[in-house]
Amino acid sequence: LVTREEWGSIVDRDDLTFIRLPVTEVIIHHTEGQEGCNTERCKELVRNIQADKNGNFWVDIGYSFLICGDGKVYEGRGWDKQGAHTPGHNTIGIAIAFIGNFDEKLPTAAALNAAKALIEYGLANGKISPDYDVIGHRDASATTCPGDALYN
């Protein structure tokens, strides 16, 4: 896990709402932007997502965790803070966002393995309910996220 401090977060999470754990959903997203395959590039991409170079303003990254092509998990809001990723599901789920566009191809094997390990950690540590569901963002909102290849 690459902590917020390690990737260079510019936002303090103290003002964010706590989420009630364990969550019952794991919601899979993709960021649709560029991909990264080395840790320094991935840190830059995470910082760009937080700063949102498209002109939008976010209080913070809305996802709980982001996973990059380097196979590392980058802390977004983390386990304990409510996300801003999927309207109607933010209070019952965590969001795992794969950095990149996965309409036509899958994330790296390292990234997929990191997601599995993150979910296993959440189960073993009471962060995710044993009877959880994994859904794609498109299952909860009118979107193509997390991309056809990843969704399938």
C-alpha positions in Angstrom: 0.0 0.0 0.0 1.3 3.4 -1.0 0.0 5.8 1.6 -1.3 9.3 0.9 1.9 10.7 2.3 4.1 8.5 0.1 2.3 9.5 -3.2 2.2 13.2 -2.2 -1.4 14.0 -1.2 -2.2 17.7 -0.9 -5.5 17.2 0.9 -6.1 16.4 4.6 -8.7 13.7 5.1 -9.7 14.8 8.6 -12.9 16.6 7.5 -14.2 13.6 5.6 -17.1 11.5 7.0 -16.3 8.1 8.5 -17.9 5.1 6.8 -19.5 2.3 8.8 -17.5 -0.9 8.5 -17.7 -3.6 7.3 -18.9 -2.6 3.9 -21.1 -4.8 1.8 -20.0 -3.8 -1.6 -16.8 -3.5 -3.5 -17.3 -1.3 -6.5 -14.9 -1.5 -9.4 -14.0 1.7 -11.4 -11.5 2.8 -14.0 -10.2 6.3 -14.2 -10.4 6.5 -18.1 -7.1 8.5 -18.2 -3.6 7.6 -18.8 -1.9 4.5 -17.4 1.3 4.1 -15.6 3.6 1.2 -15.2 6.3 2.4 -12.8 5.8 3.7 -9.3 6.9 7.4 -10.0 4.6 7.7 -13.0 1.7 6.1 -10.9 2.3 8.5 -8.1 2.1 11.4 -10.6 -1.2 10.0 -12.0 -2.7 9.7 -8.6 -1.7 13.3 -7.8 -3.2 14.4 -11.1 -6.5 12.6 -10.2 -6.6 14.4 -6.9 -5.9 17.8 -8.5 -8.2 16.9 -11.4 -6.5 18.6 -14.3 -9.8 18.7 -16.2 -10.9 21.8 -14.3 -13.3 20.1 -11.9 -12.9 20.6 -8.1 -12.9 17.6 -5.8 -12.6 17.8 -2.0 -10.4 14.7 -2.4 -10.0 11.6 -4.5 -13.4 10.0 -4.4 -12.1 6.4 -4.6 -11.1 4.4 -1.6 -8.1 2.9 -3.4 -6.5 3.2 -6.8 -4.5 0.5 -8.5 -1.9 1.2 -11.1 -0.1 -0.9 -13.7 2.9 -1.3 -11.3 0.7 -3.6 -9.2 0.7 -1.3 -6.2 -2.4 0.0 -4.3 -2.5 3.7 -3.7 -4.5 5.0 -0.8 -7.4 7.3 -1.8 -9.9 7.8 1.0 -8.9 4.4 2.5 -10.9 2.0 4.5 -12.4 4.3 7.1 -13.6 7.4 5.1 -16.7 7.5 3.0 -16.0 7.8 -0.7 -17.5 10.0 -3.4 -17.6 7.5 -6.2 -21.0 5.9 -6.8 -24.1 7.8 -5.8 -26.4 5.7 -3.6 -23.5 3.3 -2.7 -20.9 5.5 -1.0 -22.1 4.6 2.4 -22.1 0.9 1.9 -19.1 0.3 -0.3 -15.5 0.9 -1.1 -14.3 1.8 -4.5 -11.3 0.3 -6.2 -10.3 2.3 -9.3 -7.9 0.9 -11.8 -5.8 3.7 -13.3 -6.3 3.8 -17.0 -9.0 3.0 -19.6 -10.0 -0.7 -19.7 -12.6 -0.6 -22.5 -10.5 -2.8 -24.8 -7.9 -4.4 -22.6 -7.4 -5.6 -19.1 -5.3 -4.1 -16.4 -1.9 -5.7 -15.9 -1.8 -9.1 -14.1 0.0 -7.3 -11.2 -2.8 -4.8 -10.9 -5.5 -7.5 -10.9 -3.6 -9.5 -8.3 -3.3 -6.3 -6.2 -7.1 -5.9 -6.2 -7.6 -9.5 -5.1 -5.1 -9.1 -2.3 -6.7 -5.8 -1.2 -10.1 -7.5 -1.0 -8.6 -10.5 0.9 -7.0 -8.0 3.4 -10.4 -6.2 3.8 -12.1 -9.5 4.5 -9.5 -10.7 7.0 -9.5 -7.4 8.9 -13.2 -6.8 9.2 -13.3 -4.0 6.6 -15.4 -6.0 4.1 -18.4 -8.1 5.1 -18.0 -11.8 4.4 -21.2 -11.6 2.3 -20.0 -8.7 0.1 -20.9 -8.2 -3.6 -18.5 -7.0 -6.3 -20.1 -4.7 -8.8 -19.0 -2.5 -11.6 -19.7 1.2 -11.5 -22.1 0.6 -14.4 -24.2 -1.6 -12.2 -25.1 1.4 -10.1 -24.9 4.4 -12.5 -25.5 5.1 -16.2 -21.9 4.8 -17.2 -19.6 2.5 -19.2 -17.2 2.4 -16.2 -15.1 0.2 -15.5 -14.8 -0.4 -19.2 -16.0 -3.4 -21.2 -12.9 -5.5 -20.9 -12.5 -5.1 -17.1 -16.2 -5.4 -16.5 -16.4 -8.7 -18.4 
